[in-house]
């Protein structure tokens, strides 16, 4: 809703207005692109009048009679580039939207450039959007995708981190959480574990929220902002926990569809990229190997199959794809059968009576064609994605890993020794083996004895593992 409002020059879009939308250009940086792409498809952008969407730092031609909506982070180089656009008089008017709040000094830089370029009247609106987070699903969001290693577990737990670096990381996290609550229009009750990075974030966020509420004129949580029920008694609870509380889970091999796609395929911002395996047949000897085709698919909320099955165990998903395919084929055969009947020869009375009956059927069959094509597209998509996942499961024996880790984590008896699993050359990549061993190490009540550990280490080395994670976990434990 916030994005659509922004693309509509910061006025709420009017429902069912018959007029054409105002044609405009959208200029974003990588951060803006990551925020918009999981939520609005190119078609939806076009429906809102966005004819072109371009990256801020790409070479752009002047389009003098079109308004431009900017959606960027308030960084030095972004602002320099916007000032350059003003000087070059690229567009008719400028709607500047910043993903996070822009500082006073940077605003003045823009103002000076606008005065210098004689373009003050063309800068129509300047808005802080407070949208510095990426929404992947209705109830799931992540903080950032660009430079995500800057706020990762590793960044916070590096032994050589300086205080200033830590402050920057905390500020980045706090800024994104603050943006989220502004967009939600609610002030959270904050709970956190003590003495950890989570507490630092909580204290900073609390301070930022209080400062904003104190300034009654400019408070983001009162007045006519998006969410109107700010001071209702239903306040959301924000629980901040340190990843260290539970390190085994992110290492765990999974068994549900969405988690597997995320684990074994290249899956970012709801888009999965696949390499199609090139067929080996009919390539003459000595010919160059076929190039692998890259395909990307969007797995979004509008994909009914994904919505229904993303949390299902993988075997169920494979079965459901098969069922969908069968029901699709039945529908397709029905359309074909009707078409053949329509080419009726001769004046056979039975045929004539069938015709009127079948016309109705054919009409309904034809009107369901778009739906049928969409169904076909989804079946193909999930067949390809599920096949790619299945290849990984088979080649790496991921089902065995999943069951074995479940047993370790639930402390049940193990049917084969961990050493056998690690030294089995057919089971999994070195990374899989390392993950399995780390889970065992984290979950075991007492750490294995030095003699055992040496044995495991040797097996892991033979399997080609990098032992750095183990020494880290050992220290941590």
PyMOL commands that set and color helices and strands:
alter all, ss='L'
color gray80, all
select helices_A, chain A and resi 2-7+30-37+42-47+76-87+104-116+120-122+148-151+153-157+163-184+197-214+243-246+248-251+257-264+304-309+314-342+349-367+369-396+398-409+418-423+430-443+450-462+468-476
alter helices_A, ss='H'
color red, helices_A
select strands_A, chain A and resi 24-28+50-55+63-72+91-98+123-128+134-137+140-142+189-192+237-240+266-268+271-275+294-298
alter strands_A, ss='S'
color yellow, strands_A
deselect
rebuild
show_as cartoon
